């Protein structure tokens, strides 16, 4: 079966502190709070869609569901049959659930780690255009979807097989290396559209979600977001740097739920007709250092005076 999954349409997070998340998403990231669509979920926008990030209040502070868009009601039926034929249970979401997500209809199944995979069609647009108050050039979404995420896999092989066989993802590449402190990195990157990866799979993570990534169309907007993170006392765990595989320039900061948000610019895209998966031996070409790791010396060989 060819891929009927178009893109990652939305993230659904369960968070303890809705107010802190509102400040984080609107004042630091530059997302816009959307109009409430239904009971129990607070929508945020990164483009003209009514909801790209959905929050529900609760103790998990983790990823709850991923919304994958298919092009039509007919495609939703087809993918439902395909998921069942693969031996996975799948249930129809209620009308209230669809309304709260700003979609016409959805079905729900679960990836091997237990995160809900919500396949949907018919995303609603917001009643007003997305305001680019702080992200002047906007976020990169469209055919590439809302962004990407790094997901915990108990078995990378099993979870990779699920996304490949059930949702028609393809292999982008791997990063395998050992960082200082004998920290082993083994990450598998998968794509479902031209975005270099929509899902990265790693093991040994404390939560389902290591980070989610939002891509901006301008490097200046990423720099401005980094300034807003520092100005709002959001902890930046990795300053600007470039990844070798997707070639994005990004930084990472900590969300109010403890998992991280990566903000980036300049990702390459995948053309399946020519793409050759490879394995990289480094996480970054440059940068991605902790800005707090080395306190500046008062007197240096560069001649600074105390
Ligand atoms: Fe990432």
Boltz pocket constraint, residues with backbone or C-beta under 6 A from the ligand:
constraints:
  - pocket:
      binder: B
      contacts: [[A, 148], [A, 149], [A, 150], [A, 200], [A, 211], [A, 212], [A, 213], [A, 262]]
      max_distance: 6.0
